[in-house]
Amino acid sequence: MAISPQLCRFNLPAEFSAPTVGVLPRRKLLSVRCAAGEPPSSSFSSVAVDSEFNAKAFLHNFTRKKNYNKNGFGLKEETLELMNREYTSDIIKTLKENGNEYTWGNVTVKLAEAYGFCWGVERAVQIAYEARKQFPEEKIWLTNEIIHNPAVNKRMEEMKVQNIPIKDGKKQFDVVDKGDIVVLPAFGAAVDEMVVLDDKKVQIIDTTCPWVSKVWKAVEKHKKGEHTSIIHGKYAHEETVATASFAGNYIIVKNMEEATYVCDYILEGGLDGSSSTKEAFLEKFKFAVSQGFNPDIDLVKVGIANQTTMLKGETEEIGKLVEKTIMRKYGVENINKHFISFNTICDATQERQDAMYKLVEQRLDLMLVVGGWNSSNTSHLQEIPEALGIPSYWIDSEHRIGPGNRISYKLMHGELVEKENFLPQGPITIGVTSGASTPDKVVEDVLIRVFNIKSEEAL
């Protein structure tokens, strides 16, 4: 799965000159590690910038240029009306009008209280629609998928909003010409990509979710205080790649197990003995640390941040574990010198997870979790019923159901599974939720498939 880090080089624009906001360091080369830890087909890149490069100052200047737009073009009402026609659902409307529970034939559906499109996702898609209306003839490029949903991404293709092509693990920014439009997706974009686009002087339309930007500010504060950012996330996820590019030193931990390993190393094997040598540490996290990372030096002062779509409870547990570890290592009286933490858990992610916990307390025959298979927030929704032993099926569209009473679905860690007769005989109660990137129309199409199977059963 992994490829060796490749070093690419880009020239920063000559206009930058001093390391304060609004003024950047003298022109230097920006060293970029491209697609480390990903196969050649990957669209991800991570950044290791020169120590004199001020990402915060660059972003400050970048977002204040005339060719930068993050607020749309005054076409919100018009584009939202179009999105409502394409993405809303009469079935979901009926559920909401009846306390999120309704019975069709012998199928009772219980809908989670919080589900589907979050504000940040809706905003990103809506601004992308505005971009096409504002620039009907121009080429429009995306640096990554606008969101993690196949139905929405297919619609982008139909609108000729194209992803920047990938070759040998690298994005081919040379396809972007002066006069083209480039959309930064809801996950944001890494600093190296912004530098390339800034140099091309193209029109930038930034749909980065404000919650993602909030995490960037947190890691900037870590860097300012010379704290290493411990980022709870997936190192190849677009959002985490972007966040890491704004950090100084960083290490990315996927789960509590990896966080425990890091904390055990800090305590020199005094936590659970899971860690070993420095060499073993660096091998384990070779694709998840900043360039030149030294765990003996870079874990003395740490801060916590997270990919906004991670499981809220796990992020909190990791933060508490790291804080206790630092207290044990350096003493309670020195905690503020060695540990810093800001709340960067996304409200929408938290609300959907809380709603799922509430839903699974009810009597359900099975759960349907609808969302893109590359959607991190959806995977964590699937994790909740799966951990409780409730039959739960994570699908990205109605096409995963059939022929007949058959389903192809994913488990929380991405394993693809097929099951015959997934719908029990007789009256059933189904719990339903959807990821933050999933339109209601996709959920409706899934439920119609279920209703059809159950109606055929009665014949």
TORKOL-4160 file (C-alpha; in steps of 0.2 Angstrom, whole numbers, padded with zeros to 4 digits, m for minus):
459
<pt num="1" X="0000" Y="0000" Z="0000"/>
<pt num="2" X="0014" Y="0012" Z="0004"/>
<pt num="3" X="0026" Y="0021" Z="m0007"/>
<pt num="4" X="0042" Y="0029" Z="m0003"/>
<pt num="5" X="0041" Y="0048" Z="0001"/>
<pt num="6" X="0045" Y="0058" Z="m0015"/>
<pt num="7" X="0052" Y="0076" Z="m0013"/>
<pt num="8" X="0045" Y="0089" Z="m0024"/>
<pt num="9" X="0050" Y="0107" Z="m0025"/>
<pt num="10" X="0040" Y="0123" Z="m0028"/>
<pt num="11" X="0046" Y="0141" Z="m0028"/>
<pt num="12" X="0036" Y="0152" Z="m0017"/>
<pt num="13" X="0031" Y="0169" Z="m0024"/>
<pt num="14" X="0044" Y="0182" Z="m0023"/>
<pt num="15" X="0032" Y="0194" Z="m0015"/>
<pt num="16" X="0034" Y="0186" Z="0002"/>
<pt num="17" X="0047" Y="0193" Z="0014"/>
<pt num="18" X="0045" Y="0192" Z="0033"/>
<pt num="19" X="0038" Y="0180" Z="0046"/>
<pt num="20" X="0024" Y="0190" Z="0053"/>
<pt num="21" X="0006" Y="0189" Z="0047"/>
<pt num="22" X="0004" Y="0198" Z="0031"/>
<pt num="23" X="0023" Y="0197" Z="0028"/>
<pt num="24" X="0032" Y="0181" Z="0024"/>
<pt num="25" X="0050" Y="0175" Z="0024"/>
<pt num="26" X="0061" Y="0179" Z="0010"/>
<pt num="27" X="0059" Y="0168" Z="m0005"/>
<pt num="28" X="0064" Y="0151" Z="m0001"/>
<pt num="29" X="0060" Y="0133" Z="m0008"/>
<pt num="30" X="0046" Y="0124" Z="m0001"/>
<pt num="31" X="0050" Y="0105" Z="0001"/>
<pt num="32" X="0034" Y="0094" Z="m0002"/>
<pt num="33" X="0033" Y="0076" Z="0003"/>
<pt num="34" X="0021" Y="0069" Z="m0010"/>
<pt num="35" X="0009" Y="0054" Z="m0007"/>
<pt num="36" X="0020" Y="0047" Z="0007"/>
<pt num="37" X="0012" Y="0031" Z="0013"/>
<pt num="38" X="0000" Y="0030" Z="m0002"/>
<pt num="39" X="m0001" Y="0019" Z="m0018"/>
<pt num="40" X="0004" Y="0028" Z="m0034"/>
<pt num="41" X="m0015" Y="0030" Z="m0038"/>
<pt num="42" X="m0017" Y="0041" Z="m0023"/>
<pt num="43" X="m0023" Y="0059" Z="m0024"/>
<pt num="44" X="m0016" Y="0064" Z="m0007"/>
<pt num="45" X="0000" Y="0073" Z="m0003"/>
<pt num="46" X="0008" Y="0079" Z="0013"/>
<pt num="47" X="0019" Y="0093" Z="0017"/>
<pt num="48" X="0036" Y="0096" Z="0025"/>
<pt num="49" X="0040" Y="0114" Z="0024"/>
<pt num="50" X="0056" Y="0124" Z="0026"/>
<pt num="51" X="0057" Y="0129" Z="0044"/>
<pt num="52" X="0057" Y="0148" Z="0039"/>
<pt num="53" X="0041" Y="0146" Z="0029"/>
<pt num="54" X="0026" Y="0153" Z="0038"/>
<pt num="55" X="0011" Y="0144" Z="0033"/>
<pt num="56" X="m0001" Y="0155" Z="0043"/>
<pt num="57" X="0006" Y="0171" Z="0035"/>
<pt num="58" X="0005" Y="0163" Z="0018"/>
<pt num="59" X="m0014" Y="0158" Z="0021"/>
<pt num="60" X="m0017" Y="0176" Z="0028"/>
<pt num="61" X="m0011" Y="0183" Z="0011"/>
<pt num="62" X="m0018" Y="0170" Z="0000"/>
<pt num="63" X="m0036" Y="0172" Z="0007"/>
<pt num="64" X="m0035" Y="0191" Z="0004"/>
<pt num="65" X="m0031" Y="0192" Z="m0014"/>
<pt num="66" X="m0044" Y="0197" Z="m0027"/>
<pt num="67" X="m0044" Y="0180" Z="m0036"/>
<pt num="68" X="m0049" Y="0171" Z="m0019"/>
<pt num="69" X="m0068" Y="0168" Z="m0015"/>
<pt num="70" X="m0075" Y="0159" Z="0000"/>
<pt num="71" X="m0093" Y="0166" Z="0000"/>
<pt num="72" X="m0100" Y="0163" Z="m0017"/>
<pt num="73" X="m0107" Y="0175" Z="m0030"/>
<pt num="74" X="m0124" Y="0180" Z="m0023"/>
<pt num="75" X="m0133" Y="0165" Z="m0031"/>
<pt num="76" X="m0136" Y="0156" Z="m0015"/>
<pt num="77" X="m0155" Y="0156" Z="m0016"/>
<pt num="78" X="m0155" Y="0150" Z="m0034"/>
<pt num="79" X="m0143" Y="0136" Z="m0032"/>
<pt num="80" X="m0151" Y="0130" Z="m0015"/>
<pt num="81" X="m0167" Y="0128" Z="m0025"/>
<pt num="82" X="m0158" Y="0117" Z="m0038"/>
<pt num="83" X="m0150" Y="0107" Z="m0024"/>
<pt num="84" X="m0167" Y="0104" Z="m0016"/>
<pt num="85" X="m0174" Y="0097" Z="m0032"/>
<pt num="86" X="m0160" Y="0085" Z="m0034"/>
<pt num="87" X="m0156" Y="0080" Z="m0016"/>
<pt num="88" X="m0172" Y="0081" Z="m0005"/>
<pt num="89" X="m0183" Y="0066" Z="m0001"/>
<pt num="90" X="m0202" Y="0064" Z="0001"/>
<pt num="91" X="m0199" Y="0049" Z="0012"/>
<pt num="92" X="m0187" Y="0058" Z="0024"/>
<pt num="93" X="m0200" Y="0073" Z="0024"/>
<pt num="94" X="m0213" Y="0060" Z="0030"/>
<pt num="95" X="m0202" Y="0053" Z="0043"/>
<pt num="96" X="m0198" Y="0071" Z="0050"/>
<pt num="97" X="m0216" Y="0076" Z="0050"/>
<pt num="98" X="m0220" Y="0060" Z="0061"/>
<pt num="99" X="m0207" Y="0061" Z="0075"/>
<pt num="100" X="m0194" Y="0052" Z="0064"/>
<pt num="101" X="m0204" Y="0036" Z="0064"/>
<pt num="102" X="m0216" Y="0029" Z="0051"/>
<pt num="103" X="m0222" Y="0012" Z="0044"/>
<pt num="104" X="m0224" Y="0008" Z="0026"/>
<pt num="105" X="m0232" Y="m0009" Z="0024"/>
<pt num="106" X="m0223" Y="m0021" Z="0036"/>
<pt num="107" X="m0208" Y="m0010" Z="0037"/>
<pt num="108" X="m0206" Y="0002" Z="0052"/>
<pt num="109" X="m0192" Y="0015" Z="0049"/>
<pt num="110" X="m0184" Y="0024" Z="0063"/>
<pt num="111" X="m0173" Y="0039" Z="0058"/>
<pt num="112" X="m0159" Y="0046" Z="0068"/>
<pt num="113" X="m0163" Y="0063" Z="0075"/>
<pt num="114" X="m0147" Y="0070" Z="0067"/>
<pt num="115" X="m0141" Y="0063" Z="0050"/>
<pt num="116" X="m0136" Y="0067" Z="0033"/>
<pt num="117" X="m0129" Y="0083" Z="0025"/>
<pt num="118" X="m0121" Y="0094" Z="0038"/>
<pt num="119" X="m0120" Y="0113" Z="0036"/>
<pt num="120" X="m0102" Y="0113" Z="0031"/>
<pt num="121" X="m0105" Y="0100" Z="0017"/>
<pt num="122" X="m0121" Y="0108" Z="0011"/>
<pt num="123" X="m0111" Y="0125" Z="0010"/>
<pt num="124" X="m0097" Y="0117" Z="0000"/>
<pt num="125" X="m0108" Y="0109" Z="m0013"/>
<pt num="126" X="m0119" Y="0125" Z="m0014"/>
<pt num="127" X="m0104" Y="0136" Z="m0017"/>
<pt num="128" X="m0098" Y="0123" Z="m0031"/>
<pt num="129" X="m0115" Y="0125" Z="m0039"/>
<pt num="130" X="m0113" Y="0144" Z="m0038"/>
<pt num="131" X="m0096" Y="0142" Z="m0046"/>
<pt num="132" X="m0103" Y="0133" Z="m0061"/>
<pt num="133" X="m0117" Y="0146" Z="m0063"/>
<pt num="134" X="m0105" Y="0161" Z="m0061"/>
<pt num="135" X="m0092" Y="0153" Z="m0074"/>
<pt num="136" X="m0103" Y="0143" Z="m0086"/>
<pt num="137" X="m0090" Y="0141" Z="m0099"/>
<pt num="138" X="m0073" Y="0141" Z="m0090"/>
<pt num="139" X="m0064" Y="0125" Z="m0084"/>
<pt num="140" X="m0067" Y="0121" Z="m0066"/>
<pt num="141" X="m0056" Y="0110" Z="m0056"/>
<pt num="142" X="m0057" Y="0102" Z="m0039"/>
<pt num="143" X="m0041" Y="0098" Z="m0029"/>
<pt num="144" X="m0050" Y="0083" Z="m0022"/>
<pt num="145" X="m0068" Y="0076" Z="m0022"/>
<pt num="146" X="m0079" Y="0090" Z="m0016"/>
<pt num="147" X="m0086" Y="0078" Z="m0002"/>
<pt num="148" X="m0086" Y="0059" Z="0001"/>
<pt num="149" X="m0102" Y="0054" Z="m0008"/>
<pt num="150" X="m0103" Y="0046" Z="m0025"/>
<pt num="151" X="m0120" Y="0053" Z="m0030"/>
<pt num="152" X="m0114" Y="0071" Z="m0027"/>
<pt num="153" X="m0097" Y="0068" Z="m0035"/>
<pt num="154" X="m0106" Y="0061" Z="m0051"/>
<pt num="155" X="m0116" Y="0076" Z="m0051"/>
<pt num="156" X="m0100" Y="0087" Z="m0051"/>
<pt num="157" X="m0094" Y="0077" Z="m0066"/>
<pt num="158" X="m0110" Y="0080" Z="m0075"/>
<pt num="159" X="m0108" Y="0098" Z="m0072"/>
<pt num="160" X="m0090" Y="0097" Z="m0079"/>
<pt num="161" X="m0082" Y="0101" Z="m0062"/>
<pt num="162" X="m0067" Y="0090" Z="m0064"/>
<pt num="163" X="m0055" Y="0082" Z="m0052"/>
<pt num="164" X="m0037" Y="0087" Z="m0055"/>
<pt num="165" X="m0029" Y="0071" Z="m0063"/>
<pt num="166" X="m0017" Y="0060" Z="m0054"/>
<pt num="167" X="m0002" Y="0051" Z="m0062"/>
<pt num="168" X="0011" Y="0041" Z="m0052"/>
<pt num="169" X="0003" Y="0047" Z="m0036"/>
<pt num="170" X="0005" Y="0065" Z="m0040"/>
<pt num="171" X="m0008" Y="0078" Z="m0045"/>
<pt num="172" X="m0005" Y="0085" Z="m0062"/>
<pt num="173" X="m0007" Y="0104" Z="m0058"/>
<pt num="174" X="0000" Y="0108" Z="m0075"/>
<pt num="175" X="m0017" Y="0105" Z="m0083"/>
<pt num="176" X="m0023" Y="0120" Z="m0074"/>
<pt num="177" X="m0021" Y="0135" Z="m0085"/>
<pt num="178" X="m0023" Y="0154" Z="m0082"/>
<pt num="179" X="m0042" Y="0158" Z="m0083"/>
<pt num="180" X="m0047" Y="0142" Z="m0075"/>
<pt num="181" X="m0056" Y="0140" Z="m0059"/>
<pt num="182" X="m0050" Y="0129" Z="m0045"/>
<pt num="183" X="m0062" Y="0124" Z="m0031"/>
<pt num="184" X="m0054" Y="0119" Z="m0014"/>
<pt num="185" X="m0066" Y="0105" Z="m0006"/>
<pt num="186" X="m0074" Y="0104" Z="0011"/>
<pt num="187" X="m0059" Y="0095" Z="0018"/>
<pt num="188" X="m0047" Y="0110" Z="0013"/>
<pt num="189" X="m0031" Y="0108" Z="0004"/>
<pt num="190" X="m0013" Y="0106" Z="0009"/>
<pt num="191" X="m0002" Y="0121" Z="0009"/>
<pt num="192" X="0009" Y="0115" Z="m0005"/>
<pt num="193" X="m0006" Y="0114" Z="m0016"/>
<pt num="194" X="m0011" Y="0132" Z="m0012"/>
<pt num="195" X="0007" Y="0138" Z="m0016"/>
<pt num="196" X="0006" Y="0130" Z="m0033"/>
<pt num="197" X="m0011" Y="0138" Z="m0037"/>
<pt num="198" X="m0006" Y="0154" Z="m0030"/>
<pt num="199" X="0009" Y="0154" Z="m0042"/>
<pt num="200" X="m0003" Y="0151" Z="m0056"/>
<pt num="201" X="m0014" Y="0166" Z="m0051"/>
<pt num="202" X="m0030" Y="0156" Z="m0055"/>
<pt num="203" X="m0047" Y="0160" Z="m0048"/>
<pt num="204" X="m0049" Y="0151" Z="m0031"/>
<pt num="205" X="m0065" Y="0146" Z="m0024"/>
<pt num="206" X="m0063" Y="0139" Z="m0006"/>
<pt num="207" X="m0076" Y="0128" Z="0001"/>
<pt num="208" X="m0066" Y="0122" Z="0016"/>
<pt num="209" X="m0077" Y="0119" Z="0031"/>
<pt num="210" X="m0075" Y="0132" Z="0045"/>
<pt num="211" X="m0073" Y="0117" Z="0057"/>
<pt num="212" X="m0058" Y="0111" Z="0048"/>
<pt num="213" X="m0050" Y="0129" Z="0048"/>
<pt num="214" X="m0053" Y="0129" Z="0067"/>
<pt num="215" X="m0042" Y="0114" Z="0068"/>
<pt num="216" X="m0028" Y="0122" Z="0057"/>
<pt num="217" X="m0028" Y="0137" Z="0070"/>
<pt num="218" X="m0026" Y="0124" Z="0084"/>
<pt num="219" X="m0011" Y="0116" Z="0076"/>
<pt num="220" X="m0004" Y="0134" Z="0072"/>
<pt num="221" X="m0005" Y="0138" Z="0091"/>
<pt num="222" X="0004" Y="0121" Z="0095"/>
<pt num="223" X="0018" Y="0126" Z="0083"/>
<pt num="224" X="0019" Y="0144" Z="0090"/>
<pt num="225" X="0022" Y="0136" Z="0107"/>
<pt num="226" X="0034" Y="0123" Z="0100"/>
<pt num="227" X="0022" Y="0109" Z="0104"/>
<pt num="228" X="0021" Y="0094" Z="0093"/>
<pt num="229" X="0004" Y="0091" Z="0087"/>
<pt num="230" X="m0003" Y="0074" Z="0091"/>
<pt num="231" X="m0017" Y="0072" Z="0078"/>
<pt num="232" X="m0031" Y="0060" Z="0080"/>
<pt num="233" X="m0035" Y="0055" Z="0062"/>
<pt num="234" X="m0031" Y="0045" Z="0047"/>
<pt num="235" X="m0014" Y="0050" Z="0039"/>
<pt num="236" X="m0020" Y="0048" Z="0021"/>
<pt num="237" X="m0037" Y="0057" Z="0023"/>
<pt num="238" X="m0037" Y="0073" Z="0014"/>
<pt num="239" X="m0042" Y="0083" Z="0029"/>
<pt num="240" X="m0028" Y="0076" Z="0040"/>
<pt num="241" X="m0016" Y="0079" Z="0026"/>
<pt num="242" X="m0021" Y="0097" Z="0025"/>
<pt num="243" X="m0021" Y="0099" Z="0044"/>
<pt num="244" X="m0003" Y="0092" Z="0045"/>
<pt num="245" X="0003" Y="0104" Z="0032"/>
<pt num="246" X="m0001" Y="0118" Z="0044"/>
<pt num="247" X="0007" Y="0110" Z="0059"/>
<pt num="248" X="0025" Y="0111" Z="0064"/>
<pt num="249" X="0031" Y="0094" Z="0071"/>
<pt num="250" X="0017" Y="0081" Z="0071"/>
<pt num="251" X="0012" Y="0063" Z="0073"/>
<pt num="252" X="m0005" Y="0056" Z="0067"/>
<pt num="253" X="m0013" Y="0042" Z="0078"/>
<pt num="254" X="m0027" Y="0033" Z="0070"/>
<pt num="255" X="m0035" Y="0026" Z="0086"/>
<pt num="256" X="m0033" Y="0023" Z="0105"/>
<pt num="257" X="m0021" Y="0008" Z="0102"/>
<pt num="258" X="m0009" Y="0019" Z="0093"/>
<pt num="259" X="m0011" Y="0033" Z="0105"/>
<pt num="260" X="m0007" Y="0021" Z="0119"/>
<pt num="261" X="0009" Y="0016" Z="0110"/>
<pt num="262" X="0015" Y="0034" Z="0109"/>
<pt num="263" X="0011" Y="0037" Z="0127"/>
<pt num="264" X="0020" Y="0021" Z="0132"/>
<pt num="265" X="0035" Y="0027" Z="0123"/>
<pt num="266" X="0035" Y="0044" Z="0132"/>
<pt num="267" X="0035" Y="0034" Z="0149"/>
<pt num="268" X="0049" Y="0023" Z="0142"/>
<pt num="269" X="0038" Y="0007" Z="0143"/>
<pt num="270" X="0030" Y="0012" Z="0159"/>
<pt num="271" X="0012" Y="0012" Z="0153"/>
<pt num="272" X="0008" Y="m0005" Z="0146"/>
<pt num="273" X="0025" Y="m0010" Z="0138"/>
<pt num="274" X="0018" Y="m0009" Z="0120"/>
<pt num="275" X="0032" Y="0002" Z="0113"/>
<pt num="276" X="0050" Y="m0003" Z="0111"/>
<pt num="277" X="0065" Y="0006" Z="0102"/>
<pt num="278" X="0066" Y="0022" Z="0094"/>
<pt num="279" X="0069" Y="0013" Z="0077"/>
<pt num="280" X="0053" Y="0003" Z="0080"/>
<pt num="281" X="0043" Y="0018" Z="0084"/>
<pt num="282" X="0049" Y="0027" Z="0068"/>
<pt num="283" X="0045" Y="0012" Z="0058"/>
<pt num="284" X="0028" Y="0010" Z="0065"/>
<pt num="285" X="0023" Y="0029" Z="0061"/>
<pt num="286" X="0034" Y="0031" Z="0046"/>
<pt num="287" X="0020" Y="0038" Z="0035"/>
<pt num="288" X="0012" Y="0047" Z="0050"/>
<pt num="289" X="0025" Y="0059" Z="0056"/>
<pt num="290" X="0033" Y="0076" Z="0051"/>
<pt num="291" X="0050" Y="0075" Z="0042"/>
<pt num="292" X="0064" Y="0072" Z="0053"/>
<pt num="293" X="0053" Y="0067" Z="0068"/>
<pt num="294" X="0063" Y="0062" Z="0083"/>
<pt num="295" X="0051" Y="0054" Z="0097"/>
<pt num="296" X="0065" Y="0057" Z="0110"/>
<pt num="297" X="0064" Y="0076" Z="0107"/>
<pt num="298" X="0048" Y="0080" Z="0099"/>
<pt num="299" X="0036" Y="0072" Z="0112"/>
<pt num="300" X="0042" Y="0083" Z="0126"/>
<pt num="301" X="0029" Y="0096" Z="0123"/>
<pt num="302" X="0013" Y="0090" Z="0114"/>
<pt num="303" X="m0004" Y="0097" Z="0109"/>
<pt num="304" X="m0020" Y="0088" Z="0104"/>
<pt num="305" X="m0029" Y="0090" Z="0088"/>
<pt num="306" X="m0041" Y="0079" Z="0077"/>
<pt num="307" X="m0048" Y="0075" Z="0060"/>
<pt num="308" X="m0066" Y="0082" Z="0063"/>
<pt num="309" X="m0074" Y="0066" Z="0057"/>
<pt num="310" X="m0066" Y="0055" Z="0070"/>
<pt num="311" X="m0076" Y="0047" Z="0084"/>
<pt num="312" X="m0079" Y="0060" Z="0097"/>
<pt num="313" X="m0077" Y="0049" Z="0112"/>
<pt num="314" X="m0061" Y="0041" Z="0106"/>
<pt num="315" X="m0053" Y="0059" Z="0103"/>
<pt num="316" X="m0058" Y="0064" Z="0121"/>
<pt num="317" X="m0050" Y="0047" Z="0128"/>
<pt num="318" X="m0034" Y="0050" Z="0118"/>
<pt num="319" X="m0033" Y="0068" Z="0125"/>
<pt num="320" X="m0036" Y="0062" Z="0143"/>
<pt num="321" X="m0023" Y="0048" Z="0140"/>
<pt num="322" X="m0010" Y="0060" Z="0134"/>
<pt num="323" X="m0013" Y="0073" Z="0147"/>
<pt num="324" X="m0011" Y="0060" Z="0161"/>
<pt num="325" X="0004" Y="0053" Z="0153"/>
<pt num="326" X="0012" Y="0070" Z="0153"/>
<pt num="327" X="0007" Y="0073" Z="0171"/>
<pt num="328" X="0015" Y="0057" Z="0176"/>
<pt num="329" X="0031" Y="0061" Z="0166"/>
<pt num="330" X="0034" Y="0079" Z="0171"/>
<pt num="331" X="0023" Y="0082" Z="0186"/>
<pt num="332" X="0006" Y="0090" Z="0188"/>
<pt num="333" X="0014" Y="0106" Z="0192"/>
<pt num="334" X="0022" Y="0107" Z="0175"/>
<pt num="335" X="0007" Y="0101" Z="0164"/>
<pt num="336" X="0005" Y="0118" Z="0156"/>
<pt num="337" X="0023" Y="0119" Z="0150"/>
<pt num="338" X="0021" Y="0102" Z="0141"/>
<pt num="339" X="0003" Y="0100" Z="0136"/>
<pt num="340" X="m0010" Y="0110" Z="0127"/>
<pt num="341" X="m0027" Y="0106" Z="0120"/>
<pt num="342" X="m0041" Y="0115" Z="0112"/>
<pt num="343" X="m0059" Y="0108" Z="0108"/>
<pt num="344" X="m0059" Y="0104" Z="0089"/>
<pt num="345" X="m0072" Y="0091" Z="0089"/>
<pt num="346" X="m0085" Y="0096" Z="0075"/>
<pt num="347" X="m0103" Y="0099" Z="0081"/>
<pt num="348" X="m0111" Y="0090" Z="0067"/>
<pt num="349" X="m0100" Y="0075" Z="0069"/>
<pt num="350" X="m0104" Y="0075" Z="0087"/>
<pt num="351" X="m0123" Y="0077" Z="0084"/>
<pt num="352" X="m0124" Y="0062" Z="0072"/>
<pt num="353" X="m0114" Y="0051" Z="0084"/>
<pt num="354" X="m0125" Y="0056" Z="0099"/>
<pt num="355" X="m0140" Y="0053" Z="0088"/>
<pt num="356" X="m0134" Y="0035" Z="0083"/>
<pt num="357" X="m0131" Y="0031" Z="0101"/>
<pt num="358" X="m0148" Y="0036" Z="0106"/>
<pt num="359" X="m0156" Y="0026" Z="0091"/>
<pt num="360" X="m0147" Y="0010" Z="0095"/>
<pt num="361" X="m0155" Y="0010" Z="0112"/>
<pt num="362" X="m0172" Y="0006" Z="0104"/>
<pt num="363" X="m0178" Y="m0011" Z="0098"/>
<pt num="364" X="m0171" Y="m0013" Z="0080"/>
<pt num="365" X="m0170" Y="m0028" Z="0069"/>
<pt num="366" X="m0156" Y="m0020" Z="0059"/>
<pt num="367" X="m0147" Y="m0004" Z="0055"/>
<pt num="368" X="m0144" Y="0004" Z="0038"/>
<pt num="369" X="m0130" Y="0017" Z="0038"/>
<pt num="370" X="m0129" Y="0026" Z="0021"/>
<pt num="371" X="m0114" Y="0036" Z="0016"/>
<pt num="372" X="m0099" Y="0035" Z="0005"/>
<pt num="373" X="m0087" Y="0021" Z="0007"/>
<pt num="374" X="m0073" Y="0033" Z="0009"/>
<pt num="375" X="m0082" Y="0043" Z="0021"/>
<pt num="376" X="m0073" Y="0044" Z="0038"/>
<pt num="377" X="m0088" Y="0051" Z="0048"/>
<pt num="378" X="m0099" Y="0037" Z="0041"/>
<pt num="379" X="m0087" Y="0023" Z="0046"/>
<pt num="380" X="m0088" Y="0029" Z="0064"/>
<pt num="381" X="m0107" Y="0029" Z="0063"/>
<pt num="382" X="m0106" Y="0011" Z="0057"/>
<pt num="383" X="m0094" Y="0007" Z="0072"/>
<pt num="384" X="m0107" Y="0011" Z="0085"/>
<pt num="385" X="m0120" Y="m0002" Z="0081"/>
<pt num="386" X="m0107" Y="m0015" Z="0075"/>
<pt num="387" X="m0099" Y="m0014" Z="0092"/>
<pt num="388" X="m0115" Y="m0017" Z="0100"/>
<pt num="389" X="m0119" Y="m0033" Z="0090"/>
<pt num="390" X="m0133" Y="m0025" Z="0080"/>
<pt num="391" X="m0134" Y="m0031" Z="0062"/>
<pt num="392" X="m0129" Y="m0015" Z="0053"/>
<pt num="393" X="m0126" Y="m0013" Z="0034"/>
<pt num="394" X="m0115" Y="0002" Z="0028"/>
<pt num="395" X="m0119" Y="0005" Z="0010"/>
<pt num="396" X="m0116" Y="0020" Z="m0002"/>
<pt num="397" X="m0131" Y="0018" Z="m0013"/>
<pt num="398" X="m0146" Y="0008" Z="m0017"/>
<pt num="399" X="m0136" Y="m0002" Z="m0030"/>
<pt num="400" X="m0128" Y="m0012" Z="m0016"/>
<pt num="401" X="m0145" Y="m0020" Z="m0013"/>
<pt num="402" X="m0151" Y="m0034" Z="m0024"/>
<pt num="403" X="m0154" Y="m0044" Z="m0034"/>
<pt num="404" X="m0167" Y="m0050" Z="m0022"/>
<pt num="405" X="m0164" Y="m0050" Z="m0003"/>
<pt num="406" X="m0146" Y="m0048" Z="m0005"/>
<pt num="407" X="m0134" Y="m0034" Z="0001"/>
<pt num="408" X="m0116" Y="m0029" Z="m0002"/>
<pt num="409" X="m0110" Y="m0018" Z="0012"/>
<pt num="410" X="m0094" Y="m0013" Z="0022"/>
<pt num="411" X="m0089" Y="m0015" Z="0040"/>
<pt num="412" X="m0082" Y="m0001" Z="0050"/>
<pt num="413" X="m0064" Y="m0005" Z="0045"/>
<pt num="414" X="m0068" Y="m0006" Z="0027"/>
<pt num="415" X="m0070" Y="m0025" Z="0024"/>
<pt num="416" X="m0082" Y="m0028" Z="0010"/>
<pt num="417" X="m0096" Y="m0041" Z="0014"/>
<pt num="418" X="m0110" Y="m0049" Z="0005"/>
<pt num="419" X="m0125" Y="m0056" Z="0014"/>
<pt num="420" X="m0141" Y="m0066" Z="0007"/>
<pt num="421" X="m0158" Y="m0063" Z="0015"/>
<pt num="422" X="m0152" Y="m0048" Z="0025"/>
<pt num="423" X="m0170" Y="m0043" Z="0028"/>
<pt num="424" X="m0179" Y="m0054" Z="0040"/>
<pt num="425" X="m0196" Y="m0062" Z="0036"/>
<pt num="426" X="m0212" Y="m0053" Z="0043"/>
<pt num="427" X="m0214" Y="m0036" Z="0050"/>
<pt num="428" X="m0197" Y="m0027" Z="0054"/>
<pt num="429" X="m0190" Y="m0012" Z="0062"/>
<pt num="430" X="m0176" Y="m0003" Z="0053"/>
<pt num="431" X="m0165" Y="0010" Z="0060"/>
<pt num="432" X="m0158" Y="0022" Z="0047"/>
<pt num="433" X="m0144" Y="0036" Z="0048"/>
<pt num="434" X="m0133" Y="0044" Z="0035"/>
<pt num="435" X="m0116" Y="0052" Z="0034"/>
<pt num="436" X="m0113" Y="0070" Z="0034"/>
<pt num="437" X="m0110" Y="0070" Z="0015"/>
<pt num="438" X="m0126" Y="0060" Z="0011"/>
<pt num="439" X="m0141" Y="0068" Z="0002"/>
<pt num="440" X="m0158" Y="0063" Z="0008"/>
<pt num="441" X="m0162" Y="0057" Z="m0010"/>
<pt num="442" X="m0149" Y="0043" Z="m0008"/>
<pt num="443" X="m0157" Y="0037" Z="0008"/>
<pt num="444" X="m0174" Y="0037" Z="0000"/>
<pt num="445" X="m0168" Y="0027" Z="m0015"/>
<pt num="446" X="m0161" Y="0014" Z="m0002"/>
<pt num="447" X="m0177" Y="0013" Z="0007"/>
<pt num="448" X="m0187" Y="0011" Z="m0009"/>
<pt num="449" X="m0177" Y="m0005" Z="m0013"/>
<pt num="450" X="m0180" Y="m0011" Z="0005"/>
<pt num="451" X="m0199" Y="m0008" Z="0003"/>
<pt num="452" X="m0199" Y="m0017" Z="m0014"/>
<pt num="453" X="m0191" Y="m0032" Z="m0007"/>
<pt num="454" X="m0203" Y="m0033" Z="0008"/>
<pt num="455" X="m0218" Y="m0030" Z="m0004"/>
<pt num="456" X="m0213" Y="m0045" Z="m0015"/>
<pt num="457" X="m0212" Y="m0056" Z="0001"/>
<pt num="458" X="m0230" Y="m0053" Z="0004"/>
<pt num="459" X="m0235" Y="m0059" Z="m0013"/>
